[in-house]
């Protein structure tokens, strides 16, 4: 019963992770398509090249879903400790790299985060 409960918890977290990844991917693709209405206006108030900014920031957001998806897949193997650690490491590093990339895009196109 205990193992069944642990597996159930893993699957629930997996569903939540996949929903989050899908939401991030969809938002990224919408922004990449040129619809900046999903961003606060202060994120692009100084942007002059809106088309390239949309593509860059949208792509970066969409790519942010990749480590979430990988982590979700690897969580299927929660009983193997090393795979759990690898999954968590991929998630952490992937999100940090994505955040740095977004900060750089903001600095390049908007002159800063705000």
SEPAVEX-762369 format. One record per atom (N, C-alpha, C): atom name; y, x, z. Coordinates in pm, 1 decimal. Each point is the difference from the previous one (the first is absolute). Last residue first. Layout:
BEGIN
<'CA',<Y,X,Z>>,
...
***
This chain:
BEGIN
<'N',<4580.3,1336.6,-1662.6>>,
<'CA',<80.2,-123.9,8.4>>,
<'C',<126.2,11.5,-81.9>>,
<'N',<-329.2,352.3,13.1>>,
<'CA',<-82.4,-118.4,24.9>>,
<'C',<79.9,-129.0,-6.3>>,
<'N',<181.2,402.7,-295.7>>,
<'CA',<-47.3,-7.7,138.0>>,
<'C',<-81.6,-127.2,18.5>>,
<'N',<195.3,106.7,-418.9>>,
<'CA',<79.1,93.3,79.8>>,
<'C',<-39.1,-0.4,146.4>>,
<'N',<-195.9,-238.8,-392.6>>,
<'CA',<97.3,-73.9,81.6>>,
<'C',<87.8,91.0,83.4>>,
<'N',<-349.4,164.7,-302.5>>,
<'CA',<65.1,-108.5,-73.0>>,
<'C',<112.9,-68.2,78.0>>,
<'N',<-255.9,376.4,184.0>>,
<'CA',<34.8,34.4,-137.6>>,
<'C',<83.9,-109.6,-66.7>>,
<'N',<-177.4,-64.4,439.7>>,
<'CA',<103.8,103.5,1.4>>,
<'C',<47.6,31.2,-141.9>>,
<'N',<-358.8,-298.4,49.4>>,
<'CA',<123.4,-58.9,53.6>>,
<'C',<114.1,101.3,-2.6>>,
<'N',<-422.9,152.7,-115.1>>,
<'CA',<51.2,-88.0,-105.4>>,
<'C',<130.4,-63.3,45.4>>,
<'N',<-228.0,255.0,317.0>>,
<'CA',<54.9,86.1,-105.9>>,
<'C',<58.4,-83.1,-114.0>>,
<'N',<-223.9,-225.9,348.4>>,
<'CA',<124.7,57.8,50.0>>,
<'C',<67.3,86.9,-106.0>>,
<'N',<-426.7,-170.2,-97.1>>,
<'CA',<99.9,-107.2,-2.0>>,
<'C',<134.3,52.3,49.4>>,
<'N',<-364.5,293.5,29.1>>,
<'CA',<34.3,-24.1,-140.9>>,
<'C',<108.1,-107.7,-11.5>>,
<'N',<-178.4,83.7,423.1>>,
<'CA',<84.4,112.5,-42.9>>,
<'C',<43.8,-19.8,-143.9>>,
<'N',<-307.1,-309.2,167.0>>,
<'CA',<130.8,-17.5,63.4>>,
<'C',<95.9,111.4,-40.7>>,
<'N',<-447.6,32.7,-145.1>>,
<'CA',<69.8,-110.9,-66.3>>,
<'C',<139.5,-21.0,57.3>>,
<'N',<-279.4,314.6,209.0>>,
<'CA',<40.5,48.7,-132.4>>,
<'C',<77.3,-108.3,-74.5>>,
<'N',<-185.8,-124.9,410.2>>,
<'CA',<107.8,96.9,21.0>>,
<'C',<51.5,51.8,-134.1>>,
<'N',<-374.7,-283.0,-4.8>>,
<'CA',<120.9,-74.9,35.9>>,
<'C',<118.6,93.5,23.3>>,
<'N',<-422.6,196.2,-91.8>>,
<'CA',<46.8,-78.6,-114.1>>,
<'C',<127.3,-75.5,29.6>>,
<'N',<-218.6,234.3,350.2>>,
<'CA',<63.6,92.7,-94.3>>,
<'C',<56.6,-76.4,-119.7>>,
<'N',<-241.2,-257.7,313.8>>,
<'CA',<118.7,60.0,60.6>>,
<'C',<73.9,90.4,-98.1>>,
<'N',<-413.3,-189.2,-139.2>>,
<'CA',<101.8,-102.7,21.2>>,
<'C',<129.1,60.9,52.1>>,
<'N',<-373.2,280.4,-38.4>>,
<'CA',<51.4,-36.3,-132.7>>,
<'C',<110.7,-103.2,13.0>>,
<'N',<-223.7,109.6,392.3>>,
<'CA',<81.5,113.3,-46.1>>,
<'C',<60.9,-29.3,-136.6>>,
<'N',<-307.8,-306.4,181.0>>,
<'CA',<125.4,-5.5,74.1>>,
<'C',<95.0,111.3,-43.8>>,
<'N',<-432.4,1.4,-187.6>>,
<'CA',<75.4,-118.8,-42.0>>,
<'C',<134.1,-10.0,68.5>>,
<'N',<-296.9,339.2,138.7>>,
<'CA',<50.6,28.4,-134.7>>,
<'C',<85.5,-117.4,-49.5>>,
<'N',<-224.5,-60.4,404.1>>,
<'CA',<108.8,96.9,17.0>>,
<'C',<62.9,33.1,-135.4>>,
<'N',<-379.4,-273.5,-0.5>>,
<'CA',<111.4,-70.6,63.7>>,
<'C',<121.3,91.4,14.9>>,
<'N',<-398.4,188.4,-151.4>>,
<'CA',<60.7,-81.5,-105.6>>,
<'C',<117.3,-79.4,55.7>>,
<'N',<-255.6,253.1,301.8>>,
<'CA',<75.2,89.8,-87.6>>,
<'C',<68.1,-78.6,-112.8>>,
<'N',<-291.5,-231.5,307.9>>,
<'CA',<126.0,44.3,59.5>>,
<'C',<84.8,83.5,-96.1>>,
<'N',<-349.1,-394.0,-90.7>>,
<'CA',<-3.4,144.3,-24.1>>,
<'C',<137.0,54.8,39.3>>,
<'N',<-70.6,-461.1,24.1>>,
<'CA',<-99.6,58.5,89.7>>,
<'C',<-11.7,151.3,-17.7>>,
<'N',<282.2,-287.3,-275.3>>,
<'CA',<55.7,24.7,133.1>>,
<'C',<-98.6,66.3,95.3>>,
<'N',<41.3,-128.9,-503.7>>,
<'CA',<-92.5,97.5,59.0>>,
<'C',<45.0,39.8,140.8>>,
<'N',<255.4,-295.0,-266.4>>,
<'CA',<-134.3,-59.3,-8.4>>,
<'C',<-103.0,87.7,71.1>>,
<'N',<453.5,133.2,-68.5>>,
<'CA',<-28.3,-64.0,128.4>>,
<'C',<-132.5,-76.0,-2.2>>,
<'N',<189.3,211.7,-389.0>>,
<'CA',<-71.7,92.7,88.3>>,
<'C',<-32.7,-62.3,135.4>>,
<'N',<258.4,-251.9,-312.9>>,
<'CA',<-135.5,23.7,-51.2>>,
<'C',<-79.9,88.9,95.6>>,
<'N',<451.8,-68.4,101.4>>,
<'CA',<-74.2,-124.2,16.3>>,
<'C',<-143.7,15.6,-48.0>>,
<'N',<298.4,355.4,-70.5>>,
<'CA',<-34.8,-12.8,142.0>>,
<'C',<-83.0,-125.0,24.2>>,
<'N',<171.1,58.6,-431.3>>,
<'CA',<-102.8,101.1,28.3>>,
<'C',<-46.5,-10.7,145.3>>,
<'N',<360.7,-271.6,-129.5>>,
<'CA',<-125.1,-46.0,-61.5>>,
<'C',<-113.9,97.8,29.9>>,
<'N',<427.9,122.1,137.1>>,
<'CA',<-43.0,-116.2,79.6>>,
<'C',<-133.9,-51.2,-52.6>>,
<'N',<224.8,350.2,-230.7>>,
<'CA',<-68.1,45.8,122.7>>,
<'C',<-46.6,-114.9,88.9>>,
<'N',<230.2,-127.7,-403.8>>,
<'CA',<-123.5,76.2,-25.5>>,
<'C',<-65.0,51.4,129.0>>,
<'N',<435.0,-235.4,-47.8>>,
<'CA',<-117.1,-82.6,28.7>>,
<'C',<-131.1,78.5,-13.7>>,
<'N',<431.6,179.4,-108.9>>,
<'CA',<-20.1,-2.2,144.7>>,
<'C',<-123.2,-83.5,36.9>>,
<'N',<173.4,25.9,-446.1>>,
<'CA',<-91.0,110.0,33.9>>,
<'C',<-28.4,5.7,149.6>>,
<'N',<316.1,-311.5,-158.3>>,
<'CA',<-133.3,-37.6,-46.7>>,
<'C',<-102.2,107.3,36.8>>,
<'N',<452.0,92.4,90.8>>,
<'CA',<-52.3,-104.6,89.0>>,
<'C',<-141.3,-41.3,-40.5>>,
<'N',<222.2,308.0,-275.5>>,
<'CA',<-27.9,60.8,130.6>>,
<'C',<-56.3,-103.1,97.6>>,
<'N',<146.7,-152.4,-420.2>>,
<'CA',<-121.4,80.3,-13.6>>,
<'C',<-38.8,61.3,133.9>>,
<'N',<407.5,-230.0,-17.9>>,
<'CA',<-112.9,-92.4,-14.4>>,
<'C',<-132.4,72.7,-10.3>>,
<'N',<399.9,248.7,3.0>>,
<'CA',<-25.7,-54.3,133.3>>,
<'C',<-117.6,-97.7,-3.3>>,
<'N',<134.4,195.9,-414.7>>,
<'CA',<-37.2,103.3,97.2>>,
<'C',<-37.9,-59.7,135.4>>,
<'N',<162.5,-286.5,-346.0>>,
<'CA',<-130.6,55.9,-36.4>>,
<'C',<-46.0,99.3,106.6>>,
<'N',<429.3,-180.6,49.0>>,
<'CA',<-101.9,-104.6,17.5>>,
<'C',<-139.3,54.3,-28.5>>,
<'N',<366.4,282.2,-89.7>>,
<'CA',<-18.5,-16.4,144.5>>,
<'C',<-110.5,-101.4,26.9>>,
<'N',<140.3,56.7,-442.1>>,
<'CA',<-85.4,110.7,44.3>>,
<'C',<-25.3,-4.3,150.0>>,
<'N',<290.4,-331.6,-173.9>>,
<'CA',<-129.8,-8.5,-67.7>>,
<'C',<-95.0,110.5,47.0>>,
<'N',<457.0,-14.1,150.6>>,
<'CA',<-85.5,-99.6,64.1>>,
<'C',<-139.1,-4.8,-63.8>>,
<'N',<412.1,338.0,40.7>>,
<'CA',<-110.0,-10.7,-95.3>>,
<'C',<-106.7,-93.3,57.5>>,
<'N',<375.8,83.7,262.3>>,
<'CA',<60.0,-27.3,-131.1>>,
<'C',<-107.0,-19.1,-107.2>>,
<'N',<49.5,-48.2,571.6>>,
<'CA',<-85.0,34.2,-113.6>>,
<'C',<71.9,-37.0,-129.5>>,
<'N',<132.5,-76.6,474.0>>,
<'CA',<62.9,111.3,-71.9>>,
<'C',<-78.5,42.0,-124.2>>,
<'N',<-151.8,-359.2,287.7>>,
<'CA',<142.6,-29.0,-23.8>>,
<'C',<70.7,110.0,-78.1>>,
<'N',<-478.0,-85.3,170.0>>,
<'CA',<34.1,33.4,-138.5>>,
<'C',<147.6,-22.8,-32.3>>,
<'N',<-201.9,-71.5,433.8>>,
<'CA',<-90.2,103.0,-51.5>>,
<'C',<34.7,40.9,-142.1>>,
<'N',<219.7,-357.0,240.9>>,
<'CA',<50.6,132.1,37.9>>,
<'C',<-91.1,112.5,-47.2>>,
<'N',<-112.4,-467.6,-61.7>>,
<'CA',<98.4,51.4,-96.0>>,
<'C',<52.1,138.1,38.1>>,
<'N',<-496.5,-167.6,119.9>>,
<'CA',<134.4,-24.3,51.5>>,
<'C',<99.8,66.7,-92.8>>,
<'N',<-463.6,-158.4,-210.9>>,
<'CA',<58.6,107.3,81.2>>,
<'C',<132.9,-46.3,57.2>>,
<'N',<-250.7,-266.5,-301.5>>,
<'CA',<-88.0,18.0,115.8>>,
<'C',<46.9,113.1,91.3>>,
<'N',<207.7,-113.7,-423.4>>,
<'CA',<34.0,-98.3,102.5>>,
<'C',<-89.3,10.6,124.1>>,
<'N',<5.9,247.3,-441.4>>,
<'CA',<35.8,67.1,125.6>>,
<'C',<28.8,-97.2,113.3>>,
<'N',<-262.2,29.0,-494.5>>,
<'CA',<47.8,-100.3,94.9>>,
<'C',<25.7,66.3,135.4>>,
<'N',<-193.0,218.0,-399.8>>,
<'CA',<145.1,-15.4,-4.1>>,
<'C',<57.7,-101.6,96.4>>,
<'N',<-465.8,181.5,-69.9>>,
<'CA',<37.9,-83.7,-112.8>>,
<'C',<148.8,-28.6,-7.3>>,
<'N',<-191.2,230.8,367.1>>,
<'CA',<-11.9,85.9,-118.5>>,
<'C',<41.1,-75.1,-126.0>>,
<'N',<-32.1,-241.7,399.7>>,
<'CA',<119.9,85.1,-0.7>>,
<'C',<-1.6,90.5,-122.2>>,
<'N',<-379.6,-260.7,63.8>>,
<'CA',<114.5,-88.4,-26.3>>,
<'C',<127.5,81.7,-8.8>>,
<'N',<-391.1,224.9,126.5>>,
<'CA',<-2.3,-34.9,-141.6>>,
<'C',<115.1,-92.4,-38.5>>,
<'N',<-54.3,117.7,457.6>>,
<'CA',<32.1,117.7,-80.4>>,
<'C',<5.9,-32.1,-147.7>>,
<'N',<-146.2,-336.1,294.2>>,
<'CA',<144.1,24.6,16.3>>,
<'C',<42.9,119.7,-84.8>>,
<'N',<-459.7,-86.4,11.3>>,
<'CA',<71.8,-105.2,-72.9>>,
<'C',<150.3,19.2,9.8>>,
<'N',<-276.2,293.7,250.4>>,
<'CA',<-18.2,21.1,-143.2>>,
<'C',<80.5,-101.7,-81.2>>,
<'N',<-15.7,-53.0,466.1>>,
<'CA',<79.5,118.7,-33.9>>,
<'C',<-7.2,26.5,-150.0>>,
<'N',<-272.6,-344.3,164.1>>,
<'CA',<141.6,-36.9,11.8>>,
<'C',<90.1,116.5,-39.6>>,
<'N',<-463.4,77.7,19.6>>,
<'CA',<32.9,-87.5,-113.0>>,
<'C',<147.2,-39.3,2.2>>,
<'N',<-167.5,245.6,365.5>>,
<'CA',<3.0,83.4,-120.7>>,
<'C',<39.1,-82.7,-121.8>>,
<'N',<-66.9,-232.0,401.7>>,
<'CA',<120.3,83.7,8.8>>,
<'C',<14.1,85.7,-125.2>>,
<'N',<-391.6,-251.2,38.2>>,
<'CA',<114.3,-90.2,-19.9>>,
<'C',<130.8,79.2,3.6>>,
<'N',<-392.3,232.4,102.9>>,
<'CA',<3.7,-32.9,-143.1>>,
<'C',<116.1,-93.6,-30.7>>,
<'N',<-79.0,110.1,451.9>>,
<'CA',<43.2,118.3,-75.6>>,
<'C',<11.6,-30.2,-148.5>>,
<'N',<-179.3,-333.9,278.5>>,
<'CA',<142.3,17.8,27.9>>,
<'C',<55.1,118.8,-79.0>>,
<'N',<-458.8,-69.7,-19.7>>,
<'CA',<68.9,-108.1,-71.0>>,
<'C',<150.7,13.7,20.3>>,
<'N',<-267.0,293.7,242.6>>,
<'CA',<-7.1,30.4,-142.6>>,
<'C',<74.9,-104.5,-81.3>>,
<'N',<-59.3,-64.3,459.8>>,
<'CA',<102.0,102.2,-24.6>>,
<'C',<5.3,35.9,-148.2>>,
<'N',<-339.5,-292.8,129.6>>,
<'CA',<130.3,-65.4,17.7>>,
<'C',<113.1,98.4,-27.6>>,
<'N',<-437.3,167.3,2.8>>,
<'CA',<23.8,-80.1,-120.0>>,
<'C',<133.8,-73.2,8.9>>,
<'N',<-141.6,245.5,374.6>>,
<'CA',<29.0,90.9,-111.5>>,
<'C',<33.2,-79.6,-124.7>>,
<'N',<-145.6,-237.3,376.0>>,
<'CA',<135.4,52.3,21.0>>,
<'C',<41.2,91.4,-114.6>>,
<'N',<-442.6,-156.0,3.8>>,
<'CA',<92.0,-110.0,-28.2>>,
<'C',<145.3,44.6,14.7>>,
<'N',<-338.9,297.3,125.8>>,
<'CA',<4.6,-13.6,-145.2>>,
<'C',<97.3,-109.2,-40.2>>,
<'N',<-82.8,53.2,454.5>>,
<'CA',<74.6,115.7,-50.2>>,
<'C',<13.3,-7.8,-151.6>>,
<'N',<-267.3,-323.3,209.5>>,
<'CA',<140.5,-21.3,34.4>>,
<'C',<87.8,113.6,-52.6>>,
<'N',<-464.8,41.2,-41.3>>,
<'CA',<46.8,-107.0,-88.3>>,
<'C',<148.6,-27.9,22.7>>,
<'N',<-220.3,298.8,285.5>>,
<'CA',<17.2,60.6,-132.3>>,
<'C',<53.7,-102.2,-98.6>>,
<'N',<-112.7,-155.6,429.0>>,
<'CA',<115.6,89.6,7.1>>,
<'C',<29.6,64.6,-134.5>>,
<'N',<-386.6,-267.6,51.9>>,
<'CA',<119.9,-83.4,0.0>>,
<'C',<126.1,87.7,0.0>>,
***
